[in-house]
Amino acid sequence: MELEISVENENEYIRRTQEGDSAAFNQLVRLHQARLRAFAARSILSNDIVYDIVQDTFLSAFEHIDRFELDKDFGKWLRGICRNRMLRYFREQRKRQRGFTVIAELLEARLLREDITRRDDSLERIEALRACLDKLKSADRQLITDRYYEEMSVKDMAAQLGKNAAAVSVKLMRIRAALRKCYEKKMRDTKNRRP
């Protein structure tokens, strides 16, 4: 059952939170979480991402509650924070998509060992490699991103993962082999579909 929001009880919870009462902030979360989720869900389809963004919004609100003025609209303030979190999410998504294109081109050159200036079907190649990248487990995709997009050394990657460099190098080799196999199959399928 959702609590009824009134300015009086909301302001009391805000005042108590500003004085350090985290239990009062829990009441604010209960008062606003359903509406904030609905607000985020209008722009974002994934329930998991909506949940993460709303949680991040509440964390930020709690950290900055001392900046909130009691004569303002708390729900509007929360929606402003949430909107900023959603904008950041969309910017990161666009950056990731651009990153995948760069990764696809770098891996294409490495996997095929061919002159990348001589590509008349480059769009098909990039799409095929992107589809193969998307099929990877997220941990494997992160390794590929770190190595070829972020240009991390294998040694640095190993240190970050708490593994030895040889193990990371072997893992990368296996991922590249799986990508090559997937890529070659997709390119064969593309050529077979051509009239």
C-alpha atoms as a printed R data frame, in Angstrom:
    type eleno elety resid chain resno      x       y       z
1   ATOM     1    CA   MET     A     1  0.000   0.000   0.000
2   ATOM     2    CA   GLU     A     2  1.503   3.335  -1.085
3   ATOM     3    CA   LEU     A     3  1.648   6.086   1.507
4   ATOM     4    CA   GLU     A     4 -0.281   9.257   0.817
5   ATOM     5    CA   ILE     A     5  2.101  12.101   0.143
6   ATOM     6    CA   SER     A     6  1.361  15.321   1.954
7   ATOM     7    CA   VAL     A     7  3.554  18.393   2.172
8   ATOM     8    CA   GLU     A     8  3.477  18.180   5.967
9   ATOM     9    CA   ASN     A     9  4.741  14.605   6.387
10  ATOM    10    CA   GLU     A    10  7.116  14.950   3.415
11  ATOM    11    CA   ASN     A    11  8.680  18.106   4.842
12  ATOM    12    CA   GLU     A    12  8.990  16.466   8.243
13  ATOM    13    CA   TYR     A    13 10.829  13.501   6.686
14  ATOM    14    CA   ILE     A    14 13.100  15.855   4.724
15  ATOM    15    CA   ARG     A    15 13.877  17.948   7.825
16  ATOM    16    CA   ARG     A    16 14.669  14.838   9.864
17  ATOM    17    CA   THR     A    17 16.859  13.460   7.036
18  ATOM    18    CA   GLN     A    18 18.748  16.756   6.879
19  ATOM    19    CA   GLU     A    19 19.375  16.324  10.610
20  ATOM    20    CA   GLY     A    20 20.905  12.880   9.978
21  ATOM    21    CA   ASP     A    21 17.923  10.537  10.413
22  ATOM    22    CA   SER     A    22 18.363   7.960   7.628
23  ATOM    23    CA   ALA     A    23 15.135   6.164   8.655
24  ATOM    24    CA   ALA     A    24 13.247   9.323   7.685
25  ATOM    25    CA   PHE     A    25 14.841   9.160   4.237
26  ATOM    26    CA   ASN     A    26 13.562   5.582   3.887
27  ATOM    27    CA   GLN     A    27 10.060   7.036   4.261
28  ATOM    28    CA   LEU     A    28 10.803   9.530   1.474
29  ATOM    29    CA   VAL     A    29 11.902   6.630  -0.727
30  ATOM    30    CA   ARG     A    30  8.650   4.802   0.036
31  ATOM    31    CA   LEU     A    31  6.671   7.941  -0.766
32  ATOM    32    CA   HIS     A    32  8.340   8.566  -4.129
33  ATOM    33    CA   GLN     A    33  9.795   5.341  -5.541
34  ATOM    34    CA   ALA     A    34  6.753   4.188  -7.553
35  ATOM    35    CA   ARG     A    35  6.282   7.567  -9.219
36  ATOM    36    CA   LEU     A    36 10.000   7.923  -9.898
37  ATOM    37    CA   ARG     A    37 10.137   4.456 -11.476
38  ATOM    38    CA   ALA     A    38  7.161   5.333 -13.671
39  ATOM    39    CA   PHE     A    39  8.909   8.567 -14.662
40  ATOM    40    CA   ALA     A    40 12.102   6.716 -15.679
41  ATOM    41    CA   ALA     A    41 10.191   3.885 -17.384
42  ATOM    42    CA   ARG     A    42  8.673   6.346 -19.878
43  ATOM    43    CA   SER     A    43 12.122   6.723 -21.471
44  ATOM    44    CA   ILE     A    44 13.916   3.477 -20.615
45  ATOM    45    CA   LEU     A    45 12.571   0.044 -21.548
46  ATOM    46    CA   SER     A    46 14.709  -2.173 -19.316
47  ATOM    47    CA   ASN     A    47 13.269  -2.635 -15.814
48  ATOM    48    CA   ASP     A    48 16.752  -3.424 -14.488
49  ATOM    49    CA   ILE     A    49 18.153  -0.153 -15.811
50  ATOM    50    CA   VAL     A    50 15.146   1.792 -14.499
51  ATOM    51    CA   TYR     A    51 15.738   0.235 -11.085
52  ATOM    52    CA   ASP     A    52 19.453   1.137 -11.174
53  ATOM    53    CA   ILE     A    53 18.773   4.725 -12.249
54  ATOM    54    CA   VAL     A    54 16.121   5.219  -9.558
55  ATOM    55    CA   GLN     A    55 18.437   3.754  -6.903
56  ATOM    56    CA   ASP     A    56 21.227   6.047  -8.090
57  ATOM    57    CA   THR     A    57 18.789   8.979  -7.939
58  ATOM    58    CA   PHE     A    58 17.893   8.237  -4.337
59  ATOM    59    CA   LEU     A    59 21.556   7.837  -3.372
60  ATOM    60    CA   SER     A    60 22.379  11.191  -4.909
61  ATOM    61    CA   ALA     A    61 19.357  12.811  -3.249
62  ATOM    62    CA   PHE     A    62 20.429  11.434   0.134
63  ATOM    63    CA   GLU     A    63 23.998  12.685  -0.349
64  ATOM    64    CA   HIS     A    64 22.756  16.186  -1.284
65  ATOM    65    CA   ILE     A    65 19.639  16.465   0.877
66  ATOM    66    CA   ASP     A    66 21.230  19.385   2.725
67  ATOM    67    CA   ARG     A    67 20.910  21.431  -0.502
68  ATOM    68    CA   PHE     A    68 17.147  20.909  -0.720
69  ATOM    69    CA   GLU     A    69 14.998  23.861   0.377
70  ATOM    70    CA   LEU     A    70 11.775  22.904   2.177
71  ATOM    71    CA   ASP     A    71  9.665  25.432   0.249
72  ATOM    72    CA   LYS     A    72 10.477  23.629  -3.045
73  ATOM    73    CA   ASP     A    73  8.762  20.613  -4.629
74  ATOM    74    CA   PHE     A    74 10.691  17.505  -3.497
75  ATOM    75    CA   GLY     A    75  9.200  15.270  -6.231
76  ATOM    76    CA   LYS     A    76 10.276  17.743  -8.909
77  ATOM    77    CA   TRP     A    77 13.763  17.879  -7.359
78  ATOM    78    CA   LEU     A    78 13.978  14.072  -7.469
79  ATOM    79    CA   ARG     A    79 12.781  13.986 -11.086
80  ATOM    80    CA   GLY     A    80 15.498  16.515 -11.991
81  ATOM    81    CA   ILE     A    81 18.156  14.257 -10.477
82  ATOM    82    CA   CYS     A    82 16.610  11.247 -12.218
83  ATOM    83    CA   ARG     A    83 16.516  13.081 -15.559
84  ATOM    84    CA   ASN     A    84 20.248  13.832 -15.224
85  ATOM    85    CA   ARG     A    85 20.953  10.157 -14.477
86  ATOM    86    CA   MET     A    86 18.963   9.118 -17.563
87  ATOM    87    CA   LEU     A    87 20.809  11.626 -19.759
88  ATOM    88    CA   ARG     A    88 24.117  10.251 -18.473
89  ATOM    89    CA   TYR     A    89 22.914   6.708 -19.243
90  ATOM    90    CA   PHE     A    90 22.000   7.702 -22.832
91  ATOM    91    CA   ARG     A    91 25.366   9.445 -23.330
92  ATOM    92    CA   GLU     A    92 27.187   6.324 -22.111
93  ATOM    93    CA   GLN     A    93 25.099   4.166 -24.462
94  ATOM    94    CA   ARG     A    94 26.012   6.354 -27.442
95  ATOM    95    CA   LYS     A    95 29.684   6.269 -26.446
96  ATOM    96    CA   ARG     A    96 29.539   2.477 -26.101
97  ATOM    97    CA   GLN     A    97 27.977   2.129 -29.572
98  ATOM    98    CA   ARG     A    98 30.689   4.315 -31.097
99  ATOM    99    CA   GLY     A    99 33.217   2.240 -29.186
100 ATOM   100    CA   PHE     A   100 31.837  -0.979 -30.653
101 ATOM   101    CA   THR     A   101 32.256   0.416 -34.161
102 ATOM   102    CA   VAL     A   102 35.892   1.261 -33.429
103 ATOM   103    CA   ILE     A   103 36.431  -2.147 -31.820
104 ATOM   104    CA   ALA     A   104 34.832  -3.840 -34.819
105 ATOM   105    CA   GLU     A   105 37.167  -2.054 -37.217
106 ATOM   106    CA   LEU     A   106 40.257  -2.790 -35.116
107 ATOM   107    CA   LEU     A   107 39.344  -6.428 -34.668
108 ATOM   108    CA   GLU     A   108 38.453  -6.804 -38.318
109 ATOM   109    CA   ALA     A   109 41.939  -5.662 -39.281
110 ATOM   110    CA   ARG     A   110 43.534  -7.953 -36.731
111 ATOM   111    CA   LEU     A   111 41.340 -10.990 -37.351
112 ATOM   112    CA   LEU     A   112 41.529 -10.918 -41.108
113 ATOM   113    CA   ARG     A   113 45.069  -9.556 -41.528
114 ATOM   114    CA   GLU     A   114 44.080  -7.716 -44.635
115 ATOM   115    CA   ASP     A   115 44.552  -4.240 -46.002
116 ATOM   116    CA   ILE     A   116 41.695  -2.288 -44.395
117 ATOM   117    CA   THR     A   117 41.880   0.372 -47.112
118 ATOM   118    CA   ARG     A   118 40.565  -2.229 -49.592
119 ATOM   119    CA   ARG     A   119 37.021  -2.799 -48.317
120 ATOM   120    CA   ASP     A   120 34.018  -2.372 -50.525
121 ATOM   121    CA   ASP     A   121 31.730  -4.319 -48.181
122 ATOM   122    CA   SER     A   122 32.961  -2.667 -44.982
123 ATOM   123    CA   LEU     A   123 29.473  -1.983 -43.642
124 ATOM   124    CA   GLU     A   124 28.550  -5.661 -43.879
125 ATOM   125    CA   ARG     A   125 31.836  -6.585 -42.222
126 ATOM   126    CA   ILE     A   126 31.310  -4.174 -39.340
127 ATOM   127    CA   GLU     A   127 27.723  -5.336 -38.860
128 ATOM   128    CA   ALA     A   128 28.835  -8.974 -38.840
129 ATOM   129    CA   LEU     A   129 31.565  -8.310 -36.298
130 ATOM   130    CA   ARG     A   130 29.275  -6.159 -34.156
131 ATOM   131    CA   ALA     A   131 26.723  -9.002 -34.096
132 ATOM   132    CA   CYS     A   132 29.491 -11.381 -32.992
133 ATOM   133    CA   LEU     A   133 30.636  -8.939 -30.306
134 ATOM   134    CA   ASP     A   134 27.064  -8.696 -29.047
135 ATOM   135    CA   LYS     A   135 26.944 -12.500 -28.683
136 ATOM   136    CA   LEU     A   136 29.927 -12.513 -26.315
137 ATOM   137    CA   LYS     A   137 29.446 -12.897 -22.584
138 ATOM   138    CA   SER     A   138 29.660  -9.501 -20.938
139 ATOM   139    CA   ALA     A   139 32.969 -10.365 -19.195
140 ATOM   140    CA   ASP     A   140 34.516 -11.385 -22.537
141 ATOM   141    CA   ARG     A   141 33.158  -8.264 -24.244
142 ATOM   142    CA   GLN     A   142 34.726  -6.176 -21.456
143 ATOM   143    CA   LEU     A   143 38.102  -7.842 -22.059
144 ATOM   144    CA   ILE     A   144 37.885  -7.020 -25.759
145 ATOM   145    CA   THR     A   145 36.831  -3.441 -24.969
146 ATOM   146    CA   ASP     A   146 39.687  -2.982 -22.494
147 ATOM   147    CA   ARG     A   147 42.277  -4.392 -24.886
148 ATOM   148    CA   TYR     A   148 41.241  -2.891 -28.227
149 ATOM   149    CA   TYR     A   149 39.192   0.196 -27.399
150 ATOM   150    CA   GLU     A   150 40.791   1.359 -24.156
151 ATOM   151    CA   GLU     A   151 44.158   0.022 -25.426
152 ATOM   152    CA   MET     A   152 45.068  -1.455 -22.041
153 ATOM   153    CA   SER     A   153 48.111  -3.656 -21.909
154 ATOM   154    CA   VAL     A   154 47.615  -7.331 -21.111
155 ATOM   155    CA   LYS     A   155 49.743  -6.786 -18.010
156 ATOM   156    CA   ASP     A   156 47.449  -3.989 -16.766
157 ATOM   157    CA   MET     A   157 44.364  -6.049 -17.550
158 ATOM   158    CA   ALA     A   158 45.792  -8.973 -15.599
159 ATOM   159    CA   ALA     A   159 46.532  -6.745 -12.612
160 ATOM   160    CA   GLN     A   160 42.996  -5.351 -12.713
161 ATOM   161    CA   LEU     A   161 41.520  -8.855 -12.818
162 ATOM   162    CA   GLY     A   162 43.905 -10.349 -10.266
163 ATOM   163    CA   LYS     A   163 45.182 -12.894 -12.794
164 ATOM   164    CA   ASN     A   164 48.502 -13.479 -14.468
165 ATOM   165    CA   ALA     A   165 49.230 -11.973 -17.881
166 ATOM   166    CA   ALA     A   166 49.579 -15.381 -19.555
167 ATOM   167    CA   ALA     A   167 46.047 -16.383 -18.506
168 ATOM   168    CA   VAL     A   168 44.604 -13.113 -19.817
169 ATOM   169    CA   SER     A   169 46.543 -13.485 -23.073
170 ATOM   170    CA   VAL     A   170 45.200 -17.025 -23.574
171 ATOM   171    CA   LYS     A   171 41.659 -15.828 -22.790
172 ATOM   172    CA   LEU     A   172 41.975 -13.040 -25.375
173 ATOM   173    CA   MET     A   173 43.296 -15.533 -27.932
174 ATOM   174    CA   ARG     A   174 40.248 -17.781 -27.343
175 ATOM   175    CA   ILE     A   175 37.849 -14.854 -27.615
176 ATOM   176    CA   ARG     A   176 39.496 -13.750 -30.879
177 ATOM   177    CA   ALA     A   177 39.234 -17.310 -32.224
178 ATOM   178    CA   ALA     A   178 35.525 -17.438 -31.325
179 ATOM   179    CA   LEU     A   179 35.013 -14.028 -32.922
180 ATOM   180    CA   ARG     A   180 36.830 -15.118 -36.073
181 ATOM   181    CA   LYS     A   181 34.681 -18.250 -36.351
182 ATOM   182    CA   CYS     A   182 31.461 -16.285 -35.785
183 ATOM   183    CA   TYR     A   183 32.576 -13.528 -38.165
184 ATOM   184    CA   GLU     A   184 33.532 -15.899 -40.973
185 ATOM   185    CA   LYS     A   185 30.209 -17.737 -40.652
186 ATOM   186    CA   LYS     A   186 28.250 -14.477 -40.784
187 ATOM   187    CA   MET     A   187 30.189 -13.284 -43.829
188 ATOM   188    CA   ARG     A   188 29.595 -16.649 -45.580
189 ATOM   189    CA   ASP     A   189 25.886 -16.388 -44.763
190 ATOM   190    CA   THR     A   190 25.827 -12.824 -46.118
191 ATOM   191    CA   LYS     A   191 27.500 -13.869 -49.368
192 ATOM   192    CA   ASN     A   192 25.135 -16.838 -49.765
193 ATOM   193    CA   ARG     A   193 22.110 -14.524 -49.403
194 ATOM   194    CA   ARG     A   194 23.277 -12.201 -52.183
195 ATOM   195    CA   PRO     A   195 21.469 -12.583 -55.517
